[in-house]
Amino acid sequence: MKLSSKWFLWFSGIGIYVMVLGGIFYYNLFKWTFDEKLKGEAIDMVRLYAPTLITGLSRNQSALTFEELDVVMRFAKDDRVASLLYLNKYGEVRWFKDPSKITYSFEQFIKEVSLPTDAIEQSSLAKSPIVRAVPNLPLYDIAIPLSLRGEVMGIINLQVSREGVVKVINKAMRKYAVGAVGVLLLMGIPLYFFMHHFVINPLLSLRDSIEAISFKNLELKFPPRSDEVGELAGVMNIFLSKVKAEVANAMVKEKQRGVAEARWWQSILMAIVSKHHKAIVVDEDNSVLYTNFPLTGTMSTDGKMHLLDVIDSQQQDVLRLVGVALERPNQLVEADTMFRSEPCHVRAVHLEEEGELRRTLILFEPKPNSSLRPLA
């Protein structure tokens, strides 16, 4: 997988991870904020009209005044209020959506109508607003005491729906998701540009420079940089300089080995070959390694002469003999032929062992006044 693809996957994964964590945080924040706002608005709504309700309670605990009825109906018509219960200080029902329950005592009322929480009892004891979440329902049970000089004159119990809050939270979370994706894009585009411009492109340029390295000079042509890619290029240059030194050292050793091997062959042939005989030693590339007679011909750039430059195309018997010797390693092959317009008895042997060291020895023995015999 390419580095840019890995970066994209990591950035996307981390971005989604942060978005999810941020979503959880903001969801709880939105929920707390809007829920508290809903609770506060419900309590403030009752407090705004509390003097009217307290005045009506002070005048008559058993009957509802017209002013109180207007306030209660205003509460009941609020879209957020799912249910409303109005009690006097004796716990009698002063107003409820079911008129038949009006004037019921609190004990009688709760026998017929189930209250979701104990907010009313706790509010009466604490003499302050009590809010309870209704289990398994999107409702808050809010009990607000109506007090006059420390005495609870009555209680307003509201069941406030959270549906509006849920809609607002969902809308806010959708906007959060859109904003988070936008932030990721705003961050990702410049970061990807930085990644591509300062990391990917230099690495691709370094790759092309490495591919363009020539074995003739072993030089890395890469512009100097002060970052990690530049350090990598510097290390590569150091490595190439070491390789160049090793290659030069190996070439010197190879040349020295060739000279030593030529002296070695000279000593062997001087000991076993008559001075009237001609000998040629060629390497695995059929380049002349040593001869005991002078040669004239064209040499290659590495100072070597090929066997075909010594034996011309007219001497096909010698070339065939060498070919047979190559096919029969470590076996002596003989033939009578002409070499340099002189009848000779030719012996050839191809020396081959494990590895790349292969040598072919061709020995020409002059045979004056002899008839030629065919290739063996």
C-alpha positions as CSV (number, residue, x, y, z in Angstrom):
1,M,0.0,0.0,0.0
2,K,1.3,3.4,-0.9
3,L,2.3,5.9,1.7
4,S,-0.4,8.4,0.6
5,S,-3.1,5.7,0.9
6,K,-1.9,4.8,4.4
7,W,-1.9,8.5,5.4
8,F,-5.5,8.9,4.0
9,L,-6.7,5.8,5.9
10,W,-5.0,6.9,9.1
11,F,-6.3,10.5,8.8
12,S,-9.8,9.3,8.0
13,G,-9.8,6.8,10.9
14,I,-8.5,9.3,13.4
15,G,-10.9,11.9,12.1
16,I,-13.9,9.6,12.5
17,Y,-12.7,8.6,15.9
18,V,-12.4,12.3,17.0
19,M,-15.8,13.0,15.4
20,V,-17.4,10.2,17.4
21,L,-15.8,11.3,20.7
22,G,-16.7,14.9,19.9
23,G,-20.2,13.9,19.0
24,I,-20.7,12.1,22.4
25,F,-19.3,15.1,24.2
26,Y,-21.5,17.6,22.3
27,Y,-24.6,15.5,22.5
28,N,-24.3,15.4,26.3
29,L,-23.5,19.1,26.3
30,F,-26.5,19.9,24.1
31,K,-28.8,17.6,26.1
32,W,-27.7,19.2,29.4
33,T,-28.0,22.7,28.0
34,F,-31.4,22.4,26.3
35,D,-32.8,20.3,29.1
36,E,-31.8,22.8,31.7
37,K,-33.2,25.6,29.5
38,L,-36.5,23.7,29.2
39,K,-36.6,23.2,33.0
40,G,-35.8,26.8,33.6
41,E,-38.4,28.1,31.2
42,A,-41.1,26.0,32.7
43,I,-40.3,27.1,36.2
44,D,-39.9,30.8,35.1
45,M,-43.3,30.6,33.4
46,V,-44.9,29.5,36.6
47,R,-43.0,32.1,38.7
48,L,-44.1,34.8,36.3
49,Y,-47.8,34.2,37.1
50,A,-47.2,33.0,40.6
51,P,-48.6,36.2,42.2
52,T,-51.9,35.8,40.4
53,L,-52.2,32.2,41.6
54,I,-51.1,33.0,45.1
55,T,-53.7,35.8,45.3
56,G,-56.5,33.5,44.2
57,L,-55.3,30.9,46.7
58,S,-55.3,33.5,49.5
59,R,-58.9,34.5,48.7
60,N,-60.4,31.1,48.4
61,Q,-58.7,27.7,48.8
62,S,-61.7,25.7,47.5
63,A,-62.8,27.6,44.4
64,L,-60.8,28.7,41.3
65,T,-60.9,32.4,40.4
66,F,-61.2,33.6,36.8
67,E,-57.7,35.1,37.0
68,E,-56.3,31.7,38.1
69,L,-58.3,30.0,35.3
70,D,-56.8,32.3,32.7
71,V,-53.3,31.5,34.0
72,V,-53.9,27.7,34.2
73,M,-55.4,27.6,30.7
74,R,-52.4,29.6,29.4
75,F,-50.2,26.9,30.9
76,A,-52.3,24.0,29.6
77,K,-52.2,25.4,26.0
78,D,-48.4,25.6,26.0
79,D,-47.1,23.0,23.5
80,R,-44.5,21.9,25.9
81,V,-46.9,21.0,28.7
82,A,-48.3,17.4,28.3
83,S,-50.2,17.4,31.6
84,L,-51.1,19.9,34.4
85,L,-52.2,19.4,38.0
86,Y,-53.1,22.3,40.3
87,L,-53.3,21.7,44.1
88,N,-54.2,23.9,47.0
89,K,-52.4,23.8,50.3
90,Y,-54.6,21.1,51.6
91,G,-53.7,18.8,48.7
92,E,-57.1,19.1,47.0
93,V,-57.2,19.2,43.2
94,R,-57.9,22.8,42.2
95,W,-57.6,22.1,38.4
96,F,-57.1,19.1,36.2
97,K,-57.9,18.4,32.6
98,D,-60.6,15.9,33.8
99,P,-63.2,18.1,35.6
100,S,-64.5,15.1,37.5
101,K,-61.3,15.0,39.5
102,I,-61.5,18.6,40.7
103,T,-61.9,18.8,44.5
104,Y,-60.4,15.3,44.9
105,S,-58.0,15.0,47.8
106,F,-54.5,14.1,46.8
107,E,-54.8,10.6,48.3
108,Q,-58.0,10.0,46.3
109,F,-56.5,11.5,43.2
110,I,-53.4,9.3,43.1
111,K,-55.6,6.2,43.5
112,E,-57.2,6.9,40.2
113,V,-54.4,8.8,38.4
114,S,-50.9,7.4,38.6
115,L,-48.2,10.0,39.1
116,P,-44.9,9.1,37.4
117,T,-42.7,10.5,40.2
118,D,-42.7,11.8,43.8
119,A,-41.9,15.4,42.7
120,I,-45.1,16.8,44.4
121,E,-44.3,15.3,47.8
122,Q,-40.7,16.4,47.6
123,S,-41.6,19.9,46.5
124,S,-44.0,20.3,49.4
125,L,-41.4,19.2,51.8
126,A,-38.5,21.2,50.3
127,K,-40.7,24.3,49.5
128,S,-38.7,24.7,46.3
129,P,-39.2,23.5,42.7
130,I,-38.4,19.8,42.1
131,V,-37.7,18.3,38.7
132,R,-37.8,14.5,38.0
133,A,-37.3,12.7,34.8
134,V,-40.1,10.4,33.9
135,P,-38.8,6.9,33.4
136,N,-38.9,5.6,29.8
137,L,-40.8,8.7,28.6
138,P,-39.5,12.0,27.1
139,L,-41.0,14.0,29.9
140,Y,-40.0,16.0,33.0
141,D,-42.2,15.9,36.0
142,I,-41.9,19.4,37.6
143,A,-43.5,20.4,40.8
144,I,-43.4,24.1,41.7
145,P,-44.7,25.3,45.2
146,L,-46.6,28.6,45.4
147,S,-45.4,30.1,48.7
148,L,-46.4,33.1,50.6
149,R,-44.2,34.2,53.6
150,G,-42.7,30.7,53.8
151,E,-46.1,28.9,53.7
152,V,-47.0,26.7,50.8
153,M,-50.3,28.0,49.4
154,G,-50.5,25.5,46.5
155,I,-48.5,23.4,44.0
156,I,-48.4,23.5,40.3
157,N,-47.4,20.1,38.8
158,L,-46.3,20.2,35.1
159,Q,-45.3,17.3,32.9
160,V,-43.2,19.0,30.3
161,S,-42.4,17.2,27.1
162,R,-38.8,16.9,25.8
163,E,-39.8,16.3,22.2
164,G,-39.0,19.8,21.2
165,V,-35.7,19.5,23.0
166,V,-35.0,16.2,21.2
167,K,-35.7,17.8,17.8
168,V,-33.4,20.7,18.6
169,I,-30.6,18.4,19.8
170,N,-31.0,16.2,16.6
171,K,-30.8,19.3,14.5
172,A,-27.8,20.6,16.4
173,M,-26.1,17.1,16.0
174,R,-26.7,17.2,12.3
175,K,-25.1,20.6,12.1
176,Y,-22.3,19.3,14.2
177,A,-21.7,16.4,11.8
178,V,-21.7,18.7,8.8
179,G,-19.3,21.1,10.6
180,A,-17.0,18.3,11.7
181,V,-16.8,16.9,8.2
182,G,-16.1,20.4,7.0
183,V,-13.3,20.8,9.6
184,L,-11.8,17.5,8.6
185,L,-11.8,18.6,4.9
186,L,-10.3,22.0,5.8
187,M,-7.6,20.3,7.8
188,G,-7.1,17.3,5.5
189,I,-6.7,19.3,2.2
190,P,-3.7,21.4,3.4
191,L,-2.3,18.4,5.3
192,Y,-2.5,16.2,2.2
193,F,-0.9,19.0,0.2
194,F,1.9,19.2,2.7
195,M,2.2,15.4,2.7
196,H,2.3,15.2,-1.1
197,H,4.5,18.3,-1.6
198,F,7.1,17.7,1.1
199,V,7.1,13.9,1.5
200,I,5.6,12.0,-1.4
201,N,7.1,14.1,-4.3
202,P,10.6,14.1,-2.8
203,L,10.4,10.4,-2.2
204,L,9.3,9.9,-5.8
205,S,12.0,12.1,-7.0
206,L,14.5,10.2,-4.9
207,R,13.2,6.9,-6.4
208,D,13.7,8.2,-9.9
209,S,17.2,9.4,-9.1
210,I,18.0,6.0,-7.7
211,E,16.6,4.3,-10.8
212,A,18.8,6.6,-12.9
213,I,22.0,5.6,-11.2
214,S,24.6,4.4,-13.7
215,F,27.0,1.6,-12.9
216,K,29.7,3.6,-14.7
217,N,29.9,6.3,-12.1
218,L,27.6,5.2,-9.2
219,E,26.5,8.8,-8.5
220,L,23.1,9.8,-7.1
221,K,21.9,13.0,-8.8
222,F,19.5,14.4,-6.2
223,P,19.2,18.1,-5.1
224,P,20.3,18.7,-1.5
225,R,17.6,19.0,1.1
226,S,17.6,19.8,4.8
227,D,14.9,17.4,5.8
228,E,14.8,13.6,6.4
229,V,14.5,12.9,2.7
230,G,17.7,14.8,2.2
231,E,19.3,12.8,5.0
232,L,18.2,9.6,3.2
233,A,19.7,10.8,0.0
234,G,23.0,11.6,1.9
235,V,23.0,8.1,3.3
236,M,22.5,6.7,-0.1
237,N,25.4,8.8,-1.5
238,I,27.6,7.4,1.3
239,F,26.5,3.9,0.5
240,L,27.2,4.5,-3.2
241,S,30.7,5.9,-2.4
242,K,31.4,2.7,-0.4
243,V,30.1,0.5,-3.3
244,K,32.3,2.5,-5.7
245,A,35.3,2.0,-3.5
246,E,34.6,-1.7,-3.2
247,V,34.1,-2.0,-7.0
248,A,37.3,-0.1,-7.6
249,N,39.1,-2.3,-5.1
250,A,37.6,-5.4,-6.7
251,M,38.7,-4.3,-10.1
252,V,42.2,-3.7,-8.9
253,K,42.2,-7.1,-7.3
254,E,40.8,-8.7,-10.5
255,K,43.5,-7.0,-12.5
256,Q,46.2,-8.1,-10.1
257,R,44.7,-11.6,-10.1
258,G,44.8,-11.6,-13.9
259,V,48.4,-10.5,-14.0
260,A,49.3,-13.1,-11.4
261,E,47.4,-15.8,-13.3
262,A,49.2,-14.8,-16.5
263,R,52.5,-15.2,-14.7
264,W,51.2,-18.5,-13.3
265,W,50.4,-19.8,-16.8
266,Q,53.7,-18.5,-18.1
267,S,55.6,-20.5,-15.5
268,I,53.5,-23.7,-16.1
269,L,53.8,-23.5,-19.9
270,M,57.5,-22.7,-19.8
271,A,58.0,-25.9,-17.7
272,I,55.9,-28.2,-19.8
273,V,55.7,-26.7,-23.3
274,S,58.5,-26.6,-25.8
275,K,59.6,-23.2,-26.9
276,H,58.6,-24.2,-30.5
277,H,55.0,-24.9,-29.5
278,K,52.4,-22.1,-29.3
279,A,49.9,-21.9,-26.4
280,I,46.8,-19.8,-25.9
281,V,44.9,-19.6,-22.6
282,V,41.4,-18.0,-22.8
283,D,39.0,-17.2,-20.0
284,E,35.2,-17.8,-19.6
285,D,34.5,-14.9,-22.1
286,N,36.9,-16.4,-24.7
287,S,39.2,-13.4,-24.1
288,V,42.9,-14.2,-24.4
289,L,44.4,-14.4,-21.0
290,Y,48.0,-15.5,-21.9
291,T,50.0,-16.6,-25.0
292,N,53.6,-17.6,-25.3
293,F,54.0,-15.9,-28.6
294,P,53.4,-12.3,-29.7
295,L,50.0,-11.2,-30.9
296,T,48.9,-8.5,-33.2
297,G,45.3,-7.3,-33.3
298,T,42.7,-5.0,-31.9
299,M,42.3,-4.9,-28.1
300,S,39.0,-3.9,-26.3
301,T,38.6,-1.1,-23.9
302,D,39.6,-3.4,-21.0
303,G,42.9,-4.3,-22.6
304,K,41.9,-7.8,-23.6
305,M,41.8,-9.5,-27.0
306,H,39.2,-11.9,-28.1
307,L,40.1,-15.4,-29.4
308,L,38.5,-14.6,-32.8
309,D,41.0,-11.8,-33.1
310,V,43.8,-14.3,-32.8
311,I,42.3,-17.1,-34.9
312,D,40.7,-15.8,-38.1
313,S,37.6,-17.2,-39.8
314,Q,39.8,-19.2,-42.2
315,Q,40.8,-21.5,-39.4
316,Q,37.5,-23.1,-38.8
317,D,39.1,-26.4,-37.6
318,V,40.6,-24.6,-34.6
319,L,37.3,-22.9,-33.8
320,R,35.4,-26.3,-34.0
321,L,38.0,-27.9,-31.8
322,V,37.5,-25.2,-29.2
323,G,33.7,-25.7,-29.5
324,V,34.1,-29.4,-28.9
325,A,36.4,-28.7,-25.9
326,L,33.7,-26.5,-24.4
327,E,31.2,-29.3,-24.7
328,R,33.6,-31.8,-23.1
329,P,34.9,-30.0,-20.0
330,N,38.1,-31.4,-18.4
331,Q,38.7,-33.7,-21.4
332,L,41.5,-33.4,-23.9
333,V,40.5,-32.8,-27.5
334,E,43.0,-33.2,-30.4
335,A,43.1,-32.5,-34.1
336,D,45.5,-31.7,-36.9
337,T,45.0,-28.4,-38.7
338,M,46.7,-25.3,-40.0
339,F,47.6,-22.4,-37.8
340,R,49.2,-19.4,-39.3
341,S,49.9,-21.3,-42.5
342,E,51.7,-24.0,-40.6
343,P,50.6,-27.6,-40.1
344,C,50.0,-28.2,-36.4
345,H,48.8,-30.8,-34.0
346,V,46.3,-29.0,-31.8
347,R,45.3,-30.0,-28.3
348,A,42.5,-28.2,-26.4
349,V,41.2,-28.7,-22.9
350,H,38.4,-26.8,-21.2
351,L,39.1,-26.5,-17.5
352,E,35.8,-26.1,-15.5
353,E,35.2,-26.4,-11.8
354,E,32.3,-25.3,-9.6
355,G,31.9,-21.5,-9.7
356,E,32.6,-19.1,-12.5
357,L,36.3,-20.0,-13.0
358,R,36.6,-21.5,-16.5
359,R,39.8,-21.6,-18.6
360,T,40.5,-23.1,-22.0
361,L,44.1,-24.1,-23.0
362,I,44.9,-24.4,-26.7
363,L,48.3,-25.9,-27.6
364,F,49.7,-25.8,-31.1
365,E,52.5,-28.3,-31.9
366,P,54.1,-27.7,-35.3
367,K,54.3,-30.9,-37.4
368,P,56.5,-30.3,-40.4
369,N,56.2,-32.8,-43.3
370,S,53.0,-34.3,-41.7
371,S,49.7,-35.1,-43.2
372,L,46.7,-33.6,-41.5
373,R,44.3,-35.8,-39.6
374,P,40.7,-34.8,-39.0
375,L,39.2,-33.4,-35.7
376,A,39.0,-36.1,-33.0
